[in-house]
Amino acid sequence: MSAQENHAMVRTVASTQSEMTEIILPNDTNLLGNLLGGRLMHFIDLTGAVAAFRHSRTYVVTAAMDHIDFIQPVRLGDLVTLKASVNRAFTSSMEVGVRVEAENTRTGAVTHVASAYIVYVAVDEHGRVQKVPQLKPETPNEIRRYEDALRRREHRERESARRVEAKLAVAARAEAQEKPQQSGSSIH
Ligand SMILES: CC(C)(COP(=O)(O)OP(=O)(O)OC[C@H]1O[C@@H](n2cnc3c(N)ncnc32)[C@H](O)[C@@H]1OP(=O)(O)O)[C@@H](O)C(=O)NCCC(=O)NCCS
């Protein structure tokens, strides 16, 4: 299928869904017996990438992960279930939402422990950016997430522009501070 044909396709949110369950073992935890944050981010990235694969049917790379709230600790021996689906597809990028729940194996109690939004970009085997199919939200929740994803993308773009401006301002200040010293040293 050509890149244009792939981009013209329309997929449903349901067709992108992915789910993963892990049992939390000693190697996954800190000295207090709680799941390590970095390990959870790894699970989140993998589950999100599967949803992005299912939508794009290409290779994908992680472009950005929004801040994650770790709402509750996950304990050694808990089951962690991650559920992901594509919220919105743009030209070559896709925003994926991931929800994480922990289940106490003895009581069966399930708690929401974290959520994250991740942006994946479709690429070919040489790392060149590829267009992705469009996403059709169907249920009220899918439509809400679809609309929110555009707002988050605009927010990310504003934040990215702000960071570039801040870096340029720091570089300009550093250059301005260096100049008088350079001219001063030439006097001696
Ligand atoms: C992500 C990457 C492919 C983008 O390449 P690029 O040359 O900046 O591509 P473009 O400027 O054409 O942007 C392509 C898309 O990526 C999106 N994008 C790029 N950087 C982004 C960022 N930091 N956050 C969110 N989206 C981003 C753009 O919005 C654009 O989306 P659209 O086509 O849907 O409008 C490139 O930056 C990259 O390879 N980064 C490293 C990825 C990586 O190693 N991840 C960790 C391991 S998987």
The ligand as an SDF file (V2000), in Angstrom:
LIG
                    3D

 48 50  0  0  0  0  0  0  0  0999 V2000
   10.0520   12.0730   16.3350 C   0  0  0  0  0  0  0  0  0  0  0  0
   10.8880   12.3840   15.0900 C   0  0  0  0  0  0  0  0  0  0  0  0
   10.7740   11.2240   14.1020 C   0  0  0  0  0  0  0  0  0  0  0  0
   10.3000   13.6460   14.4470 C   0  0  0  0  0  0  0  0  0  0  0  0
   11.1360   13.9840   13.3840 O   0  0  0  0  0  0  0  0  0  0  0  0
   11.0770   15.4660   12.7440 P   0  0  0  0  0  0  0  0  0  0  0  0
   12.1050   15.5440   11.7130 O   0  0  0  0  0  0  0  0  0  0  0  0
   11.0340   16.4670   13.8540 O   0  0  0  0  0  0  0  0  0  0  0  0
    9.6880   15.3920   12.0140 O   0  0  0  0  0  0  0  0  0  0  0  0
    8.6910   16.5470   11.6550 P   0  0  0  0  0  0  0  0  0  0  0  0
    9.1460   17.8960   12.1120 O   0  0  0  0  0  0  0  0  0  0  0  0
    8.3640   16.3420   10.2180 O   0  0  0  0  0  0  0  0  0  0  0  0
    7.4240   16.1440   12.5360 O   0  0  0  0  0  0  0  0  0  0  0  0
    6.7740   14.9300   12.3010 C   0  0  0  0  0  0  0  0  0  0  0  0
    5.6740   14.7950   13.3060 C   0  0  0  0  0  0  0  0  0  0  0  0
    6.2410   14.5730   14.5810 O   0  0  0  0  0  0  0  0  0  0  0  0
    5.6470   15.4520   15.5140 C   0  0  0  0  0  0  0  0  0  0  0  0
    6.6630   15.7540   16.5200 N   0  0  0  0  0  0  0  0  0  0  0  0
    7.9610   15.9950   16.3230 C   0  0  0  0  0  0  0  0  0  0  0  0
    8.5720   16.2410   17.4920 N   0  0  0  0  0  0  0  0  0  0  0  0
    7.6190   16.1470   18.4470 C   0  0  0  0  0  0  0  0  0  0  0  0
    7.6100   16.3030   19.8490 C   0  0  0  0  0  0  0  0  0  0  0  0
    8.7190   16.5990   20.5210 N   0  0  0  0  0  0  0  0  0  0  0  0
    6.4550   16.1340   20.5040 N   0  0  0  0  0  0  0  0  0  0  0  0
    5.3190   15.8210   19.8490 C   0  0  0  0  0  0  0  0  0  0  0  0
    5.2490   15.6630   18.5040 N   0  0  0  0  0  0  0  0  0  0  0  0
    6.3890   15.8320   17.8250 C   0  0  0  0  0  0  0  0  0  0  0  0
    5.2580   16.6740   14.7010 C   0  0  0  0  0  0  0  0  0  0  0  0
    4.2320   17.4110   15.3400 O   0  0  0  0  0  0  0  0  0  0  0  0
    4.7790   16.0220   13.4220 C   0  0  0  0  0  0  0  0  0  0  0  0
    3.4530   15.5490   13.6080 O   0  0  0  0  0  0  0  0  0  0  0  0
    2.3670   15.5710   12.3940 P   0  0  0  0  0  0  0  0  0  0  0  0
    3.0660   15.0350   11.1660 O   0  0  0  0  0  0  0  0  0  0  0  0
    1.3000   14.6390   12.8210 O   0  0  0  0  0  0  0  0  0  0  0  0
    1.9140   16.9830   12.2500 O   0  0  0  0  0  0  0  0  0  0  0  0
   12.3970   12.6380   15.4320 C   0  0  0  0  0  0  0  0  0  0  0  0
   12.4800   13.7960   16.2420 O   0  0  0  0  0  0  0  0  0  0  0  0
   13.0320   11.4820   16.1420 C   0  0  0  0  0  0  0  0  0  0  0  0
   13.4100   10.4850   15.5210 O   0  0  0  0  0  0  0  0  0  0  0  0
   13.1940   11.5930   17.4590 N   0  0  0  0  0  0  0  0  0  0  0  0
   13.7980   10.5430   18.2620 C   0  0  0  0  0  0  0  0  0  0  0  0
   12.7650    9.5020   18.6350 C   0  0  0  0  0  0  0  0  0  0  0  0
   13.3210    8.4920   19.5900 C   0  0  0  0  0  0  0  0  0  0  0  0
   14.4560    8.1010   19.4910 O   0  0  0  0  0  0  0  0  0  0  0  0
   12.4770    8.0810   20.5580 N   0  0  0  0  0  0  0  0  0  0  0  0
   12.8720    7.2000   21.6040 C   0  0  0  0  0  0  0  0  0  0  0  0
   12.9710    5.7860   21.1900 C   0  0  0  0  0  0  0  0  0  0  0  0
   11.5960    5.1700   20.2950 S   0  0  0  0  0  0  0  0  0  0  0  0
  1  2  1  0
  2  3  1  0
  2  4  1  0
  2 36  1  0
  4  5  1  0
  5  6  1  0
  6  7  2  0
  6  8  1  0
  6  9  1  0
  9 10  1  0
 10 11  2  0
 10 12  1  0
 10 13  1  0
 13 14  1  0
 14 15  1  0
 15 16  1  0
 15 30  1  0
 16 17  1  0
 17 18  1  0
 17 28  1  0
 18 19  1  0
 18 27  1  0
 19 20  2  0
 20 21  1  0
 21 22  1  0
 21 27  2  0
 22 23  1  0
 22 24  2  0
 24 25  1  0
 25 26  2  0
 26 27  1  0
 28 29  1  0
 28 30  1  0
 30 31  1  0
 31 32  1  0
 32 33  2  0
 32 34  1  0
 32 35  1  0
 36 37  1  0
 36 38  1  0
 38 39  2  0
 38 40  1  0
 40 41  1  0
 41 42  1  0
 42 43  1  0
 43 44  2  0
 43 45  1  0
 45 46  1  0
 46 47  1  0
 47 48  1  0
M  END
$$$$
